[in-house]
């Protein structure tokens, strides 16, 4: 071995270096870590929480409304039960784009959360559930009551926990706060939802003209003075066309373009099975596993879900495929249904309508619905006579475009009515579009008056009442 030319494995250490070594010490001590961590934590808290809430005071938006006392209590329930963990109501840049679609009537703005009762905003950590910044008026109170009792009773696919442990007062306050979300737009939509919900119950004989808190109290008093009210009328009383007044109002809760529309899809096993899957996933919570309208969510609803098991389904006045499609698409004025037009495709809705027509013949009882179970709609003679007297295209030439938000809401409640129509809802109450708009406007103004009075009593600095009630630029956005 050539030791002279061998490369050593490691160069030798100088003897002096081997004998000397430095003393070692920790540069990042526990005290320094603790002080640095606390300094970073409080810096973040000051920057994110203290500084914004004490210095950032956005200008009140034109859509803003104060909360009444019940809604303030509901906000406390909302926060105490961690609703912000899954729902939020904060402004995001992407909502400006999303707000142009049917999902959001309007993207929330910082000025929507002004005032001591709404600041700081109820910021959420994530949107596992829907954004509630525009929730007000999207559903009637009964839907929320059932939803908080058990979310899956109204929305079978929901992951929301049950809040059945809340007291009745807490639930009412939480519902009131939820219905306030969306400012003036929500107040207008809520007034329309209340009105539509009541008129549907009156038309079914489930509500009276003198019930406490009815939205038509002022109109009833006025019509009693003029003698136009039919005090002893019943829903089954006949209209001039021969249809019952109950059927006339029900029919006019659909747009005329859907009255005679048939299902465009082929009736086959595949479409029926897909429609059944959608029904079980989306509809069974309220309409029931048997389709009889007795699902777990129906108990707390004032307007009961439709019973699809009735044998006269193919001959009922308001059950054409087009009308059933319209109901699923838009939820309908005052019903407890969700607006499935933002959740299901056109084809999915038509398949669901197709499957509904098999339920009277065992579509839900059998594992696989068959084509033989399907029954096409056969309109009764009275309905055809009514349509002949009220042409389908008449409403589109009769009703001019309007900027009146209350008239827009009235047309949503009764999309089949023209300006000259008078319908005795429940056989008792003569309703026109003008009267309907007046009822909605009265509810809207009374709501704002109550909020103004409560906020003033709490000592909040709020705009003048006339400014809050101003409807310039207000547009009705249907649920």
ABEGO torsion letter per residue (X at the ends): XBAAABBBABBBBBAAAAABBBBBBBABBAAAAAAAAAAAAAAAAAAAAAAAAAABBBBBBAABBBBBAAAAAAAAAAAAAGAAAABBABBBAAAAAAAABAABABBBBAAAABEAAAOBBBBBABBABBBAAAABGABBAAAAAAAAABAAAABAABABBBAAABBAAAAAAAAAAAAABGEAAAAAAAAAAAAAAAAAAAAAGABBAABBGBAAAAAAAAAAAAGABBAABBAABBBAAGBBAAAAAAAAABBAAAAABBBABBBBAAAAAAAAAAAAAAAAAAAEAAGAGABAAAAABABBBBBAABAAAAABAAABAAAAAAAAAAGEBGBABBBAAAABBAAAAAAAAAAAAAAAAGAAABABBBAAABBBBBBBAAAAAAAAABBAAAAAAABBBBABAAAAAAAAABAABBAABBBBBGGABBBBAAAAAAAAAAAAAAAAAAAAAAAAAAGBBBBBAAAAABABGBBBBBX
